[in-house]
Amino acid sequence: MPAAVCLQNVHKVYNNVSVVDDLSLTIEPGEIFGLLGPNGAGKSTTIRMVTTLTRPTQGDIVVAGYDVLRQPFGVKQQIGVVLQQTSVDMDLTVWENMEFHGRMHHIANSRRQKEIDRWLEYVELLDRRNDLVKTLSGGMKRRLQIARALLHQPQILFLDEPTVGLDPQTRRRLWEIIKGLNQQGMTILLTTHYMEEVEYLCNRIGIMDSGKLIALGTLAELRRQHGEGLVMKQNGDRWDYTFFPTMQDAKAFLEQQPDKTGMMLRPSNLEDIFVELTGRNLD
Ligand code: ADP
């Protein structure tokens, strides 16, 4: 089975500025991969290139065995895409949006109706099928986008910041939908700002900054690489962080300190690693 997504030495240059800079990355079938990074890191541009919406300036991108430049239609059949801006038609009903997308993908009528019902039921929108999209909440619109992206039975789903702007409860509901799809075998690549989202959903994480992939691995691997134990020390109104290979090492360090005022010990998390690597907070 070919890799779900394979990028090799990919570059994207806008106005002489390199926004994706020599990116190489392979995502295997069945993964939920999270691409994390601050605003402007190049996450959306990467998704746009992989989903054939933007041409790479240089490099190779192959999706489910299809080359994005030479076989864009092959790629499109294999992928479902949910981008940040809501792309559903507000003046059509839920069902009309699904129907339109199904016809665009030339899905035969009887199968189309079955698939529309199946996916609307999966995202719990079947009872809203005749409502205009503009009457739906933000979370419902996002669920409709996901149902629509799944209608032509893609193997790989791309989600660009799927839960941005949604309240915590709605976000959790979407997480369950995303997790459920992965359990059914769907490969998922998502971009996000939210650490908890990555920690909860993703089996592997890539951190991007200034167009480059600066870290790659499971959360456990990233913690092992950067240090599993953390000593925090209050320094005026900010905290200084020191990583240690293990919690025991951090504890031993703390115990040696003659003055432990303002010092704290805890296991490192993804946010600590992110801040350490990029020098930035996400929010
Ligand atoms: P992210 O999704 O990580 O926030 P983006 O991929 O949206 O990052 O943007 C990366 C950089 O590319 C930003 O500096 C952005 O301004 C720039 N950029 C994105 N799209 C375009 C475009 N169509 N033309 C020029 N610059 C762009």
Residues whose N, C-alpha, C, O or C-beta is under 5 A from the ligand:
A	BS01	ADP	Y14 V19 P38 N39 G40 A41 G42 K43 S44 T45 T46
